[in-house]
Every structure is written in structure tokens, then in C-alpha cells.
Amino acid sequence: MNALLKPLEMAFRPMRPEDLDALIKIERASYPYPWTLVNFRDCLDSGYSSWVGEVEGALAGYWILTMAVGEGHILNCCIAPAWQCRGFGRALVENLIDTARHHGTETLYLEVRPSNTRAVNLYERLGFDGIALRRNYYPADQGREDALVMRMIL
């Protein structure tokens, strides 16, 4: 590696309405059953904590978190396929966790497809524990898929 090259870093900022077209492209490239533009607009309109991560000025990922009474629920967290497997997913979730802590959140929850083993493994490495299954939670090609409910005590 050239000594003059520095590693790429992810910069974070609040999500803006003008990000929505890029978010939809990432969402559609990442999931067989993506969120809609309306889902993202509703989160912004509701005032949920919604952030994007940029790498070299390009939108590379995003997360949306709702927080109330010491609890946080991760609604969406995604890295664009082009930026996966390079440490940016971890950076994104660590930023989310730091933000939740800063706002006094004591416990974080999320749902993830058990078939999304890369995400499950990342969450486990960061300290989330599987605590339950929600039956038939996600749409799937062959009916429905369960969701693994995970929790992190901050």
C-alpha cells in the first residue's frame, strides 16, 4: 500500500430530504423488500434520529432510530453494497450507538432477518444479544420470514 494513501473514513451528518433519492437507490440495491420513499419521509417528518454516512462525499449508508423513555429502536440501518465488507457497517452502527448513549438511551432493540448472517454477526460482535423471535415478521419469496429480536444494554 502506498504510504501516501490514507484509509477511507465515514463522515456522519443528519439525513436531509434531498438525500431521499439516493437512499431509495441504496435500499433497493440492498433488500428484496425495500422501504419506500414514504417510509423515509415519515421518519424524517416524525423527527426520528436519522443520519447518513458519507465516504469521499458519496452517500454510503444510513440509520434511523427512534428513542423514548430510555429505550431506542433501530428502524433501519444499511450500508450500500459497494461499501460493504470494508468496516463501514461497523462504523455506522457504532455511530448509532454513540448517538443513542448521548441521548440517554439505556437499551437498544432491533429486528434482523436470521438469514442476514453478516448483519447478525456484526450486531453480536458489537454487543447485541438475541432475545426473541418475531414469527412471520418479514415478507419473503416463500411467504414470510421470522425476525430475530436483538438487544444491547448500554
N, C-alpha and C positions, 0 to 999 in steps of 0.2 A: 504494500500500500504506500502510496506517495505520502511523504511526511507533511506535505503542504495541505493535504486534504483533511478536513475536519469532519467528524461524524455528523450526520444529519440529525437535527433536533426538531422536536414538535413544539410549536408555539400555540398557546391556547387563548381564545377570546370568546366572548358571548356570541351566541348564534344570532343572526340577523335575518329579517325576511328576505333579503336579497340572496341569502345562501340556499334558499329552498330548492331551486332548480338543481343545484349541484348535489344537495342531499338526496334528492329523489334518484338521481343517477347512481349514486353510491348504493343506496338502499336496494334499487332494482338489480344492480350487479351482485349484491351480496346475499340476497334472500329470495327463495322461491315464492314467498308470500310477503312482499314488502309492505311497509307502511305507505299510506297515501299522502299526498300533499296536504289534505285536510287534517290528517293526524298531526303532522308537523306544525301546521298553522294553529291548531287548537292548543298545542303545548306552549307555543310562543304566546298566544293570546291569554292563556291561563297563568302565565308568569312562572312556569316551571323553570328550574335551573337548567338551561340549555346552552351547551358550549360546543365549539368546534375546535379541532386540532388541525393546524396547517404545517406542512413541510415544504420548505422552499417556496412559500406563497401559495401552494396548492392545497385545497381542502382535502384532507386525508382521512378524517374521521370526525365523529361527534358522539355526544352523550346527552341524555335527558334524564333528569332526576326530579322527583317530587319529594318534598320534605315537610313534615309536620310532627309536632309533639315528640321530638327526639328520634323519629324514625324516617328513614329515607327509602324510597322505592325506585330502583333503576328501571326506567321505562324503555329505554333504547340505548344501545352502546354499540358502535360499529366502526370498523376500520375498512377503508376502501381496499378491494382485493389487491391492487397494485402495491399497497403499503403493508400488507400482512406479512407475518413471519420475519419482521425486522425490528421488533421491540416497541413498535408504536402502539400496539394494543395495550401492552403493559403500561406505557406512559399515559395513555388515555384513561385507563381505569385508575391509575394512581392519582391523576389529576382530579378525577371524580371523587375519590375517597378523601383527598385533602380538602376539597371544597365542602364535602359533607361534614367533615370534622370542624372546619372553620365556622359552619352554621349551627354547631351544637348537636349534630346528629349523633345518636348513640348506637344505632343499629341500622345496617343497610340490608335490604332484601332485593332479590331479583329472581326472574324466571329465565331458564335457558333450556333449549332443546337438549335432551340427553345425547342425541345424535351429533350435536355440535361439540365433539370431544376437545377440539382445540380451545374453545371458549371455556368449557368446564374445567379443563386443566389449568388454564390461566387463572380463573377465579380461585381455584383451590390453592395454587401457588401464592396468591395474594392474601390468603387467609379466610376465604369464604368456605362455609361448610354446607353440605347438602342436608336439608332438614325435612323435606317432604316432596311428594309428587302431586301435581295437579293433573288429574286424569283428563285426557282428551282436550287439552288446552290449545294446542296449535293446529291450524289446518295442515294437512299433509296430502301427498299424492294418493295415498291409500287410506283415506279417511281422516283421522286425527292422530296427533302425537302428544304424549304427555309432556309436561314441563317439570323440570327439576327446580324446586324452590331452594335457593341458597341464601345464607345469612352470614353477615360479618358483624361481630360486636366490635365497635370502635373503642 
